[in-house]
Amino acid sequence: MTGSSDLGQRDVDACLRCGSTLESMGVDEFRVGGTTGGWKLLFGEWAELGEGMLKLEVRACSNCRQVEFRVPSEGG
């Protein structure tokens, strides 16, 4: 193949939609797994045994107001 890939040269801190710089809003924990519906009513806290927490860095674009989630870096 000839030519360079635009994807390889993209700024990792740039918004995918408009190209502006994304600002970090911090790292939040999101609930994953567990149960849905009426199981919580039937089994109470036992219904949440399979639930876990997933840490994601939230980044926002101040120009187009889009939000992006990323796996946080080891230091963050």
Residue pairs with C-beta under 8 A, 6 or more apart in sequence:
13 21
13 22
14 20
14 21
14 22
15 21
15 22
15 61
15 63
15 64
15 66
15 68
16 66
16 68
17 61
17 64
17 66
18 61
18 63
18 64
18 66
20 61
20 62
20 63
20 64
21 61
22 59
22 60
22 61
22 68
23 59
23 60
23 61
23 62
24 57
24 58
24 59
25 58
25 59
25 60
25 67
26 57
26 58
27 55
27 56
27 57
27 58
27 72
27 76
28 55
28 56
28 58
29 53
29 54
29 55
29 56
30 53
30 54
30 55
30 56
31 51
31 52
31 53
31 54
32 51
32 52
32 53
32 54
33 50
33 51
33 52
34 47
34 48
34 50
34 51
35 43
35 47
35 48
35 50
35 51
39 47
40 47
40 48
55 71
55 72
56 69
56 70
56 71
56 72
57 69
57 70
57 71
57 72
57 73
57 76
58 67
58 68
58 69
59 67
59 68
59 69
59 70
60 66
60 67
60 68
61 67
61 68
